[in-house]
Amino acid sequence: MALIALPLIGSGSTWLTLTVAGLAMGLIVFITASGLTLVFGLMDVLNFGHGVFIALGAFVATSVMGATAGWTGGAGQLGGVFLAMLAAMATAGAIGWAFERVIVRPVYGLHLKQILITMGGMIVGEEIIKVIWGPGQIPLPLPEVLRGSYLIGDAAIGKYRVLAMVIGLVVFAALVFTLNRTKIGLLIRAGVQDREMVESLGYRIRRLFVGVFVAGSALAGLGGVMWGLFQQNVIPQLGGQVNVLIFIVIIIGGLGSTLGCFVGALMVGLLANYTGYLAPKVALFSNIGLMVAILLWRPQGLYPVTNR
């Protein structure tokens, strides 16, 4: 996609700026979508309430960064950002634990009921956010240390975009390593295939699955912080707005596929930036067009999970 866009854009520096911006946006989308992909891929749960954890993470970040606004120096400002991320992940994970016990647990294996009850949970969650933080828009500005750009020739690379790319790649590497190279990942994947057999060996699969849901919720909280800093403001409806983009990404990549989610998010980010520069009106529906094109070619997505 990047190579196809190069001759269309013409300027190498403009192409580099757009490409890095697209990759950064794609990795932010991946962080927000990875939790939903994890929950569906390993637990077979369609959580349409995923957006409430995104919004919750963003609003927690506004409170934490407001409290640390007086921290000075580059290290202090970055410390405030990372503290906001940790607080958002911890809060979203804790609420995710309660969400799984109260809302999701009674409807395991019932996809239609999962969709309806989790959408209801998201609506209630948005109203609770309005009660705590108010219904209006709240600014979430970047700290001074993350403003501005690095110059590579004539290309300008935003500092925050570089940070977003690093965090996104770390999250992707951690997910792949945990699922494929650790005992916990092996047990979870085995529990998906044959739960009774794993339980007969003495392992508590229910606890592992609860841990997966909490981890997915925490990743959504992290994604909310990243998205809020990207937009530099947050609203209670943030989760619902991002949910549409998230589902486009996981449908493109293949439901339940972490690698597919990663590739789909990068494609969406790059396409949005290229079309926004070349044909702004096309950018309004470019993501949906990409999803339709992918599904016509591969109806199960780019990297379908074999048991879906």
Buried (B, 14 or more C-beta within 10 A) or exposed (E): EBEEBBEEBEEEBBBBBBBBBBBBBBBBBBBBBBBBBBBBBBBBBBBBBBBBBBBBBBBBBBBBBBEBEEBEEEEEBBBBBEBBBBBBBBBBBBBBBEBBEEBBBEBBEEEEEBBEBBBEBBEEBBEBBBEEBEEEEBEBEBBEBBEEBEEEEEBBBBBBBBBBBEBBBEBBEEBBEBBEEEEEBEBBBBBBEEBEEBEEEEBEBEEBBBBBBBBBBBBBBBBBBBBBBBBEBBBBBBBBBBBEBBBBBBBBBBBBBBBBBBBBBBBBBBBBBBBBBEEEEEBEEBBEEBBEEBEEEEEBBBBBBEEE
